[in-house]
């Protein structure tokens, strides 16, 4: 994406946002299909130990690098004591 012009990048971003919107609408219209697809994916994941381990490692890495620091920052922010007169 480095070799794209600004106009091409903007177009790609608009396309991506449009695609996300269409996917969200599709999933809302077809809740059963979406639920079945997700269940099938998780079932396949459970049956393949190597793939499951990769999935779990990726989730763990994301939690440790993104989620946990945000939670700790919020916790520290809320622990600031306000002096009461």
Residue frames as qw, qx, qy, qz and C-alpha x, y, z in Angstrom:
[[0.000, 0.886, 0.464, 0.000, 0.00, 0.00, 0.00],
 [0.404, -0.612, 0.080, 0.675, 3.08, 2.21, 0.15],
 [0.280, -0.045, 0.540, 0.793, 3.19, 2.71, -3.60],
 [0.097, 0.702, 0.681, 0.185, -0.40, 4.03, -3.82],
 [0.079, 0.390, 0.033, 0.917, -1.27, 7.67, -4.34],
 [0.167, 0.071, 0.555, -0.812, -3.38, 9.52, -1.80],
 [0.618, 0.122, -0.156, -0.761, -6.44, 9.27, -4.04],
 [0.659, 0.082, -0.728, -0.171, -5.99, 5.51, -4.38],
 [0.210, 0.000, -0.805, 0.555, -5.58, 5.13, -0.61],
 [0.376, 0.094, 0.306, -0.870, -8.77, 7.12, 0.01],
 [0.696, 0.123, -0.417, -0.572, -10.61, 4.97, -2.52],
 [0.527, 0.064, -0.837, 0.129, -9.32, 1.80, -0.85],
 [0.016, 0.041, 0.672, -0.739, -10.42, 3.07, 2.56],
 [0.551, 0.112, 0.030, -0.826, -13.90, 3.95, 1.23],
 [0.690, 0.110, -0.636, -0.326, -14.18, 0.49, -0.32],
 [0.347, 0.045, -0.849, 0.396, -13.10, -1.16, 2.94],
 [0.237, 0.081, 0.494, -0.833, -15.64, 0.82, 4.98],
 [0.654, 0.145, -0.231, -0.706, -18.37, 0.03, 2.46],
 [0.601, 0.111, -0.788, -0.078, -17.45, -3.67, 2.57],
 [0.115, -0.007, -0.792, 0.600, -17.59, -3.73, 6.37],
 [0.444, 0.122, 0.233, -0.857, -21.03, -2.08, 6.29],
 [0.707, 0.153, -0.462, -0.513, -22.34, -4.61, 3.75],
 [0.471, 0.086, -0.859, 0.179, -20.95, -7.52, 5.77],
 [0.111, 0.041, 0.645, -0.755, -22.56, -6.22, 8.96],
 [0.601, 0.156, -0.002, -0.784, -25.92, -5.87, 7.19],
 [0.661, 0.162, -0.680, -0.271, -25.61, -9.37, 5.68],
 [0.298, 0.046, -0.864, 0.404, -24.81, -10.87, 9.08],
 [0.306, 0.094, 0.469, -0.823, -27.79, -9.10, 10.66],
 [0.690, 0.191, -0.223, -0.661, -30.13, -10.37, 7.91],
 [0.835, 0.141, -0.521, -0.106, -28.72, -13.92, 8.05],
 [0.403, -0.649, 0.519, -0.383, -28.13, -14.57, 11.74],
 [0.941, -0.107, 0.292, -0.135, -28.63, -18.33, 11.44],
 [0.823, 0.501, -0.124, 0.238, -26.12, -18.71, 8.59],
 [0.137, 0.766, -0.443, 0.445, -23.61, -16.60, 10.46],
 [0.649, -0.504, 0.456, -0.342, -24.11, -18.60, 13.64],
 [0.981, 0.104, 0.165, 0.005, -23.68, -21.90, 11.77],
 [0.627, 0.659, -0.254, 0.328, -20.55, -20.63, 10.00],
 [0.135, -0.731, 0.503, -0.442, -19.00, -19.55, 13.31],
 [0.827, -0.315, 0.395, -0.249, -19.87, -22.85, 14.98],
 [0.934, 0.336, 0.006, 0.119, -18.37, -24.79, 12.06],
 [0.368, 0.748, -0.385, 0.396, -15.18, -22.71, 12.24],
 [0.399, -0.625, 0.531, -0.410, -14.82, -23.30, 15.98],
 [0.951, -0.069, 0.266, -0.143, -15.49, -27.02, 15.55],
 [0.805, 0.514, -0.157, 0.252, -12.77, -27.25, 12.88],
 [0.061, 0.771, -0.454, 0.443, -10.46, -25.30, 15.15],
 [0.696, -0.464, 0.446, -0.318, -11.03, -27.77, 18.00],
 [0.976, 0.131, 0.175, -0.003, -10.27, -30.72, 15.73],
 [0.701, 0.540, -0.171, 0.434, -6.92, -29.33, 14.55],
 [0.653, -0.644, -0.172, 0.360, -4.61, -28.95, 17.58],
 [0.548, -0.032, 0.146, 0.823, -1.84, -27.13, 15.69],
 [0.028, 0.550, 0.365, 0.751, -4.22, -24.56, 14.23],
 [0.501, -0.772, -0.371, -0.125, -5.95, -24.16, 17.60],
 [0.663, -0.448, -0.113, 0.588, -2.65, -23.49, 19.32],
 [0.335, 0.218, 0.232, 0.887, -1.81, -20.78, 16.77],
 [0.237, -0.691, -0.421, -0.539, -5.24, -19.23, 17.37],
 [0.628, -0.710, -0.289, 0.138, -4.79, -19.26, 21.14],
 [0.612, -0.205, 0.010, 0.763, -1.26, -17.84, 20.90],
 [0.159, 0.420, 0.303, 0.841, -2.50, -15.01, 18.71],
 [0.413, -0.759, -0.373, -0.339, -5.32, -14.21, 21.15],
 [0.704, -0.556, -0.197, 0.396, -2.91, -14.34, 24.11],
 [0.504, 0.033, 0.118, 0.855, -0.42, -12.08, 22.35],
 [0.054, -0.606, -0.337, -0.719, -3.15, -9.55, 21.50],
 [0.566, -0.747, -0.340, -0.073, -4.40, -9.56, 25.09],
 [0.694, -0.437, -0.091, 0.564, -0.93, -9.03, 26.53],
 [0.416, 0.066, 0.205, 0.884, 0.06, -6.31, 24.06],
 [0.104, -0.413, -0.333, -0.841, -3.20, -4.34, 23.71],
 [0.544, -0.603, -0.454, -0.367, -5.98, -5.17, 26.14],
 [0.703, -0.447, -0.397, 0.384, -4.07, -5.66, 29.38],
 [0.375, -0.007, -0.108, 0.920, -2.10, -2.38, 29.17],
 [0.219, -0.453, -0.291, -0.814, -5.33, -0.46, 28.49],
 [0.662, -0.570, -0.463, -0.149, -7.04, -2.09, 31.47],
 [0.650, -0.309, -0.318, 0.617, -4.08, -1.37, 33.73],
 [0.180, 0.207, 0.050, 0.960, -3.99, 2.26, 32.58],
 [0.427, -0.546, -0.356, -0.627, -7.69, 2.65, 33.36],
 [0.730, -0.492, -0.446, 0.163, -7.24, 0.98, 36.74],
 [0.523, -0.134, -0.203, 0.817, -4.34, 3.32, 37.59],
 [0.032, -0.369, -0.200, -0.907, -6.33, 6.32, 36.40],
 [0.573, -0.576, -0.385, -0.438, -9.23, 5.40, 38.67],
 [0.735, -0.363, -0.429, 0.380, -6.96, 4.83, 41.70],
 [0.247, 0.338, -0.160, 0.894, -5.94, 8.46, 41.88],
 [0.283, -0.591, -0.666, 0.357, -7.27, 9.66, 45.19],
 [0.012, 0.684, 0.183, 0.706, -9.07, 12.97, 45.37],
 [0.229, -0.020, -0.612, 0.757, -8.41, 14.76, 48.67],
 [0.312, -0.695, -0.582, -0.283, -11.56, 15.39, 50.69],
 [0.073, 0.416, -0.318, 0.849, -11.75, 18.53, 52.85]]
